[in-house]
């Protein structure tokens, strides 16, 4: 297996605390989606990915997600658009927490924006996993 240099940081070994969670990853950079999905899966979550906000909204309609990790800056519809559309949808995922990620510090959303948390790129994967681990698990 070839190891890639990743724009993410990890301080410790993989936590195994995300069992039972379905997390939607949304970014227009395929590598970002793949890396986050890989990491979330290694931590026990079901990671599903989308390359655009529109595709992510369709996935949120087809899957019940426990959380979404969304890039704020994407072409056309962005992370803000996704959050608004998800909240007004009538899906089972409509109230799932949405975590914003961005490489621009000035993108950090106001706490009243509706985003559950902001992660600055490069995302600290340990911090992301620790944050997601606090989410309640659905009964299946």
N, C-alpha and C positions, 0 to 999 in steps of 0.2 A: 504494500500500500504506500502510495506516495504522499508525503506530508506537505501541506501548503503553508506558506506564510500567510497568516490571517490578520485582518484588521480588528482583532478582538483580543482582549486580555483575559487570562485565567491565572489565579493565584494558587489554587489548590487542585486536587483531583476532582473528578466529576462527582457532584452530589447526586444522590439517587432519591431525591425527594419530590419528584414531579409526577409520580405514578398517578394515573387517574385523570390527568389534565389533557385537554385538547387545546393546543395553542396555534393560532393562525399567525403566520409571519408574512408581512407585506412589504416588499421593497422592489423597485424597478431594477436593481442590480441582482442578477441571478445568483452570483457567488454569495452575497449576503444572505439570501433566502436559504440557499443550500447549507451554509455553515450553521446558521441558527437552527434549521430543522435537524441537522445532524446532532448538534449539541443537545437540543431539547429531547430528541429521541434517546440519546445516550443517558440522559437524566431520568428517563422513564415516561416522559410525556409523549403524546401523539402530536407530532409537529406537522402541520400542513402549510403549504406555501402558495403565494400568489405573487405575480410580477406586476400587478397594477391594482389600484384601489377598486376599479370596477370588477375585476376578476375576484378580488377578495370579498366584495359584497355578495357576489354569487355564491362563493364558498360558504359564507356565513349563513346563507339561506339553505344550503344543502347539508351542512354539518351543524351540530350544536357545539359551539366553541366556549371554552372557559375563559379565554383571554385572547387578545390580539396584540402583536408587536408590530407597529406601523411606522414606516419612514414618513416623515413630514413632507419632504421634498421629492415629489415624483412628477413626471410630466403629466399634463392634462389633469386628471383628478388626483388630488394629493391626500395626505393623511388626515387633514382637516375635513375634506369632503367625505372620506370614508367614515369618520366618526359621526358626522351629521347624518349621513344616510343610514348607518347602522342603528343609531338611536331612534330614528323615525320609522324603522322597519317593524314589521310585526312578526319577526322571527324569534325563535327561542334564544337566539344569541344577542338580541337587541340591547341587553343591559350588561353584557360581558365587559369587564374592564379592558380599556384600550391603553397600551403603553406606547408613548411616542419615542422615536429614535431620530437623531439628526446629527450631522457633522458640523452644524452651524450653531454656535452658542446663542446667538440672538434668536434662534427658533424656540428656545425653551418656553413652553406654554405657561400661561398664568395658571395658578392652582385652580381657578374657577373655570378653566377651559373645557373640562370634561375628561381630559386625559388622566389616567390613574397615576402616571409617573412619567418622567422624562429621563432617557438614557442618552448621554452624549457619545457619539462615535469617536474612537473605537469603544464599543460596548464592552463593559466588564462582564463577562459571562457568569462569573460567580455571583455578582450582584444581581444580575437578571434572574438567575436560578433561585437565589435566596428570596427575591421579591415574589416570584411566581409560586414558590413553595408555601407562601402564606395564604394562598387562595383556598377557599373551601372546595371540597370535592363533591360533585353531584352524585346522587344515588342512581345507580344504573338499573 
